[in-house]
Amino acid sequence: MAEQYLKNSDKILQVVLRDAKLMELGRYNSDEIGTLDDALFSDNAVIRAVAMMVSGVSQSLSERQIYNQVFDYLKGESL
């Protein structure tokens, strides 16, 4: 099996999501952490929200734009 090339955004995502307290809070395990593209479509709200933040930064979105995207997503998830 060929080793998968990870972009910097993938590495950042993985470092953040491997935080033990965040994993406990989000109720996910390390097997669920993939690439940024995978995480953007995750069923886990914590994984997806972090992925949205990393993606927004990599796209040079403003902090307000990132906040609004993540807030709207999480608001929709809570319904």
C-alpha contacts under 8 A as a table, 3 or more apart, distances in Angstrom:
res1	aa1	res2	aa2	distance
6	L	9	S	7.92
6	L	10	D	5.68
6	L	11	K	6.49
6	L	35	T	7.39
7	K	10	D	5.16
7	K	11	K	6.47
8	N	11	K	5.06
8	N	12	I	6.18
9	S	12	I	5.10
9	S	13	L	6.11
9	S	36	L	6.71
9	S	54	V	6.52
9	S	55	S	7.26
9	S	58	S	6.89
10	D	13	L	5.13
10	D	14	Q	6.21
10	D	34	G	7.79
10	D	35	T	5.14
10	D	36	L	5.11
11	K	14	Q	5.12
11	K	15	V	6.19
12	I	15	V	5.19
12	I	16	V	6.27
12	I	54	V	7.42
13	L	16	V	5.33
13	L	17	L	6.06
13	L	35	T	7.72
13	L	36	L	6.64
13	L	50	V	7.14
13	L	51	A	6.44
13	L	54	V	6.52
14	Q	17	L	5.12
14	Q	18	R	5.95
14	Q	33	I	6.58
14	Q	34	G	7.49
14	Q	35	T	7.86
15	V	18	R	5.38
15	V	19	D	7.10
16	V	19	D	5.83
16	V	50	V	7.94
17	L	22	L	6.67
17	L	23	M	6.70
17	L	33	I	7.17
17	L	47	I	7.03
17	L	50	V	7.63
18	R	22	L	7.47
18	R	23	M	6.64
18	R	30	S	6.58
19	D	22	L	5.33
19	D	23	M	6.13
20	A	23	M	5.07
20	A	24	E	6.22
21	K	24	E	5.05
21	K	25	L	6.12
22	L	25	L	4.98
22	L	26	G	5.86
23	M	26	G	5.12
23	M	27	R	5.68
23	M	28	Y	5.47
23	M	29	N	6.36
24	E	27	R	5.08
24	E	28	Y	6.97
26	G	44	N	7.42
26	G	45	A	7.54
26	G	46	V	5.44
26	G	47	I	7.54
28	Y	32	E	6.58
28	Y	44	N	7.57
29	N	32	E	5.71
29	N	33	I	7.43
30	S	33	I	5.41
31	D	34	G	7.63
33	I	39	A	6.98
33	I	47	I	7.59
34	G	37	D	7.99
34	G	38	D	5.80
34	G	39	A	6.28
35	T	38	D	5.15
35	T	39	A	6.16
36	L	39	A	5.00
36	L	40	L	6.17
36	L	51	A	5.95
36	L	54	V	7.98
36	L	55	S	7.43
37	D	40	L	5.36
37	D	41	F	7.12
38	D	41	F	5.62
38	D	42	S	6.45
39	A	42	S	4.86
39	A	47	I	5.99
39	A	48	R	5.39
39	A	51	A	5.73
40	L	47	I	7.76
40	L	48	R	5.07
40	L	49	A	7.87
40	L	51	A	5.55
40	L	52	M	6.42
41	F	48	R	6.61
42	S	45	A	7.28
42	S	47	I	6.55
42	S	48	R	5.54
43	D	48	R	7.33
44	N	47	I	5.46
44	N	48	R	6.17
45	A	48	R	5.10
45	A	49	A	5.90
45	A	74	L	7.26
45	A	77	E	7.43
46	V	49	A	5.14
46	V	50	V	6.15
47	I	50	V	5.37
47	I	51	A	6.12
48	R	51	A	4.96
48	R	52	M	6.14
49	A	52	M	5.04
49	A	53	M	6.40
49	A	70	V	5.90
49	A	73	Y	7.61
49	A	74	L	7.49
50	V	53	M	5.09
50	V	54	V	6.28
51	A	54	V	5.13
51	A	55	S	5.94
52	M	55	S	5.05
52	M	56	G	5.98
52	M	66	I	7.48
52	M	69	Q	7.64
52	M	70	V	6.59
53	M	56	G	5.09
53	M	57	V	6.28
53	M	66	I	6.09
53	M	67	Y	7.96
53	M	70	V	7.18
54	V	57	V	5.22
54	V	58	S	6.20
55	S	58	S	5.09
55	S	59	Q	6.16
56	G	59	Q	5.08
56	G	60	S	6.25
56	G	61	L	5.25
56	G	62	S	7.86
56	G	65	Q	7.94
56	G	66	I	5.68
57	V	60	S	4.97
57	V	61	L	5.82
57	V	62	S	7.75
57	V	66	I	7.71
58	S	61	L	7.69
61	L	65	Q	6.04
61	L	66	I	6.43
62	S	65	Q	5.14
62	S	66	I	6.33
63	E	66	I	5.15
63	E	67	Y	6.00
64	R	67	Y	5.01
64	R	68	N	6.05
65	Q	68	N	5.16
65	Q	69	Q	6.20
66	I	69	Q	5.18
66	I	70	V	6.17
67	Y	70	V	5.29
67	Y	71	F	5.83
68	N	71	F	5.06
68	N	72	D	5.92
69	Q	72	D	5.30
69	Q	73	Y	6.18
70	V	73	Y	5.06
70	V	74	L	6.09
71	F	74	L	5.21
71	F	75	K	5.90
72	D	75	K	5.07
72	D	76	G	6.17
73	Y	76	G	5.22
73	Y	77	E	6.28
74	L	77	E	4.88
74	L	78	S	6.30
75	K	78	S	5.37
75	K	79	L	7.01
76	G	79	L	5.67
